[in-house]
Amino acid sequence: MMDKVGRDERRRFHGRTALVTGAASGLGRDAVLRLARQGARVFAADLDGQMLESLATNPDGLDGEIVALSVDVADRASVEEAIALIREDGGRLDILMNYAGVAVLAPFQAITEEQWRLSLDVNLTGSFYCGQISARLMMEHGFGRIVNVASIAGIRAGYARTSYGVTKGGVIMLTRGMAVDLAPFGITVNAIAPGPVDTPLVRGAHNSGTRDTYLHQLPIKRFGRPEEISAAALFLASEEASYVNGHVLTVDGGFVAGGILDGPAWLDADAADPLNINVS
């Protein structure tokens, strides 16, 4: 028999309506499933209609419901149409999670104008459109939880990640500005900044050298799992985070915190007395 904590967890978002962009695959898909398992009615938005169809079959184990919604976050009219459908469906929107994004990887000197604009349009402007239009509906009810998805690339530069990093850095500043302006209306706005996560997309984008470099620089010595990213996002969308606003939560295994990770001899387990070594 499920105990009270377990029952409460399954109904954590009971009665809430959520919109998750970038929902067809990867981290967005995992967030959709977890919200629905915990009682939310989730509008799963993406351009990939075929992938959305499998989500909208409503797999077993859901206390909530999943509704597929075709949305181009880079097109303001498309976002406005989606929010209008949500308004017609139930009259309110409680949670927005902005997962939609593209990762355009190219050295700074080789970035094309098309690549630059694509990164800005989807990652930054898309988050702005979804955030602003959703917030206007949330304001009518005096409640909202918005979770933007940034990246450690918006905090710490990396090779061939300039256009991606600039947009994710913009998402961080967008989050803080939204948090200040929307707080009087009962809406909190926070962001997660994932590190490397083990998803099919990342496996395809990283070669063995990239993966080895990440593993070397990660204090926790492994890639994250989608459910670990979702856990952070769902916390920020929950009642438990009611006093968290304008925060950027890195979910990265300590990557951003790390500096020199190669320990000296006195950290070696084989050292004779690792607690009594002069390191001056």
C-alpha positions in Angstrom: 0.0 0.0 0.0 1.3 3.4 -0.9 2.0 5.6 2.1 0.7 9.2 2.5 4.0 10.7 1.2 3.7 8.5 -1.9 0.0 9.4 -2.5 0.8 13.1 -2.1 3.7 12.9 -4.5 1.5 11.3 -7.2 -1.0 14.2 -6.8 1.6 16.9 -6.4 0.2 18.8 -9.4 -3.4 17.6 -9.3 -5.7 20.3 -10.7 -2.8 22.2 -12.4 -2.5 22.9 -16.1 0.9 22.9 -17.6 2.5 23.8 -20.9 5.8 22.1 -21.8 7.6 23.2 -25.0 10.1 21.0 -26.7 8.0 18.1 -25.5 8.5 15.5 -28.2 11.8 14.1 -27.0 14.7 14.3 -24.5 14.4 16.4 -21.4 11.1 18.0 -22.4 9.4 14.6 -22.9 10.6 13.4 -19.6 9.2 16.5 -17.9 5.8 16.0 -19.6 5.5 12.4 -18.4 6.5 13.3 -14.8 4.1 16.2 -14.6 1.3 14.0 -15.9 2.2 11.2 -13.5 1.8 13.7 -10.7 -1.6 14.8 -11.6 -1.2 17.7 -14.1 -3.1 18.2 -17.3 -0.1 18.8 -19.6 -0.1 20.4 -23.0 2.9 18.9 -24.8 4.0 21.3 -27.4 6.5 20.7 -30.2 7.0 20.9 -34.0 7.5 17.2 -34.2 3.9 15.9 -34.6 4.8 12.3 -35.0 6.7 12.2 -31.7 3.9 14.0 -30.0 1.4 11.4 -31.1 3.1 8.8 -29.0 3.0 11.1 -26.0 -0.7 11.8 -26.4 -1.7 8.1 -26.2 -1.5 8.7 -22.4 0.6 5.8 -21.2 -0.4 3.9 -18.1 0.5 5.2 -14.7 -0.7 8.8 -15.2 -2.8 10.6 -12.7 -3.1 13.5 -15.1 -3.5 13.8 -18.9 -1.3 14.7 -21.9 -2.6 16.8 -24.8 -0.5 17.2 -27.9 -0.1 20.7 -29.3 1.7 21.7 -32.4 3.7 24.9 -31.7 6.5 26.8 -33.3 8.0 28.8 -30.4 9.9 31.1 -32.8 6.5 32.2 -34.3 4.6 34.6 -32.1 1.3 33.8 -33.8 1.8 30.1 -33.3 2.4 30.7 -29.6 -0.6 33.0 -29.3 -2.8 30.3 -31.0 -1.6 27.7 -28.5 -2.4 29.8 -25.5 -5.8 30.6 -26.9 -6.5 26.9 -27.2 -5.4 26.4 -23.6 -7.7 29.2 -22.5 -10.6 27.7 -24.3 -9.9 24.3 -22.8 -9.9 25.2 -19.2 -9.5 28.9 -18.8 -6.2 28.9 -17.0 -2.5 28.0 -17.2 -0.5 27.3 -14.0 2.9 26.1 -15.2 5.1 26.8 -18.2 8.3 24.9 -18.9 10.3 26.3 -21.8 12.4 23.3 -23.0 12.3 24.1 -26.7 15.7 24.8 -28.1 18.3 24.1 -30.7 22.1 23.5 -30.2 24.0 25.1 -33.1 27.6 24.2 -32.6 30.2 26.0 -34.6 33.5 27.9 -33.8 32.9 31.7 -33.5 34.7 32.5 -36.7 32.6 30.1 -38.7 29.1 30.9 -37.4 26.8 31.8 -40.3 24.1 34.5 -40.0 21.5 31.7 -40.5 22.9 29.7 -37.6 23.1 32.8 -35.4 19.5 33.8 -36.1 18.2 30.3 -35.6 19.8 30.1 -32.2 18.3 33.5 -31.2 14.9 32.8 -32.6 14.3 29.5 -31.0 16.3 29.6 -27.7 15.9 33.2 -26.6 13.0 34.8 -28.6 11.0 31.6 -28.3 11.3 31.7 -24.5 10.3 35.4 -24.5 7.2 34.7 -26.6 6.1 31.7 -24.5 6.9 33.5 -21.3 5.1 36.7 -22.1 2.0 35.3 -23.6 1.6 32.6 -20.9 2.2 35.1 -18.2 -0.7 37.2 -19.4 -3.1 34.3 -18.9 -1.5 33.5 -15.5 -1.9 37.1 -14.4 -5.7 36.8 -14.7 -5.7 34.1 -12.0 -2.9 35.5 -9.8 -0.8 32.4 -9.9 2.0 31.0 -12.1 5.2 29.0 -12.2 7.5 29.5 -15.1 10.6 27.4 -15.5 13.0 28.4 -18.3 15.6 26.0 -19.5 19.1 27.6 -19.7 22.3 25.7 -19.8 25.8 25.6 -18.2 26.8 27.0 -21.7 25.1 30.2 -20.6 27.4 30.4 -17.6 30.7 29.0 -18.8 32.0 29.2 -22.3 33.0 26.1 -24.3 34.5 25.4 -27.7 32.1 26.0 -30.6 29.3 27.0 -28.3 29.3 30.8 -28.7 25.9 31.2 -30.4 24.3 28.6 -28.1 25.9 30.1 -25.0 24.9 33.6 -25.9 21.2 32.6 -26.2 21.3 30.6 -23.0 23.0 33.5 -21.1 20.2 35.6 -22.5 17.7 33.1 -21.1 19.3 33.5 -17.6 18.9 37.3 -17.8 15.4 37.0 -19.2 14.5 34.8 -16.2 15.7 37.4 -13.7 13.8 40.2 -15.5 10.6 38.2 -15.7 10.9 37.2 -12.1 11.0 40.9 -10.9 8.2 42.1 -13.2 5.8 39.2 -12.6 6.2 38.6 -8.9 3.5 41.1 -8.0 1.0 39.0 -9.9 1.8 35.8 -8.0 4.0 34.4 -10.7 7.5 33.0 -10.0 10.1 32.6 -12.7 13.2 30.4 -12.3 15.6 28.6 -14.6 17.5 25.3 -14.6 20.9 25.1 -16.2 21.6 21.5 -17.1 25.0 20.1 -17.6 25.7 17.1 -19.9 22.8 14.7 -19.8 22.7 11.2 -21.3 20.1 11.5 -24.0 20.0 10.3 -27.6 20.6 13.8 -28.8 23.7 14.3 -26.7 25.0 10.9 -27.7 24.8 11.9 -31.3 26.3 15.3 -30.8 29.3 14.3 -28.6 32.2 12.4 -30.0 34.3 10.2 -27.8 36.7 13.1 -27.1 34.0 15.4 -26.0 32.5 12.8 -23.7 35.8 12.0 -22.2 36.6 15.7 -21.6 33.2 16.1 -19.8 33.8 13.0 -17.7 37.2 14.3 -16.7 35.9 17.7 -15.7 32.7 16.5 -13.9 33.4 16.0 -10.1 30.6 13.5 -10.0 32.2 11.6 -12.9 29.1 10.7 -14.9 26.6 12.3 -17.2 23.2 13.3 -15.7 20.0 11.4 -16.3 16.8 13.0 -17.7 14.9 12.3 -14.5 17.5 14.2 -12.5 16.9 17.3 -14.6 13.1 16.9 -14.4 13.3 16.6 -10.6 14.8 20.1 -10.4 12.3 21.6 -12.9 9.4 20.1 -11.1 10.6 21.3 -7.8 10.7 24.9 -9.2 7.2 24.4 -10.5 5.8 23.1 -7.2 4.4 24.7 -4.1 7.6 23.8 -2.3 9.4 26.5 -4.3 6.9 29.3 -3.6 9.6 31.6 -2.2 12.2 30.8 -4.9 12.2 33.5 -7.6 14.7 34.6 -10.1 17.0 31.7 -9.3 19.1 29.7 -11.8 19.6 26.2 -10.5 22.6 24.4 -12.1 22.0 20.7 -12.4 25.4 19.7 -13.6 27.1 17.3 -11.3 29.4 20.1 -10.1 30.7 21.1 -13.5 30.4 24.8 -13.1 31.7 24.6 -9.5 34.8 22.6 -10.6 38.3 24.0 -11.0 41.4 21.8 -10.7 40.2 18.2 -10.5 43.4 16.3 -10.7 44.2 15.7 -7.1 47.8 15.9 -5.8 49.6 13.0 -4.2 48.2 13.8 -0.8 44.7 13.0 -2.0 45.8 9.6 -3.3 44.2 6.8 -1.3 47.6 5.1 -1.2 49.3 8.0 0.5 50.8 7.0 3.8 49.0 9.8 5.8 46.8 11.9 3.6 45.6 14.0 6.5 49.1 15.0 7.6 50.8 16.2 4.4 52.5 19.6 4.1 51.0 21.2 0.9 52.5 24.7 1.3 
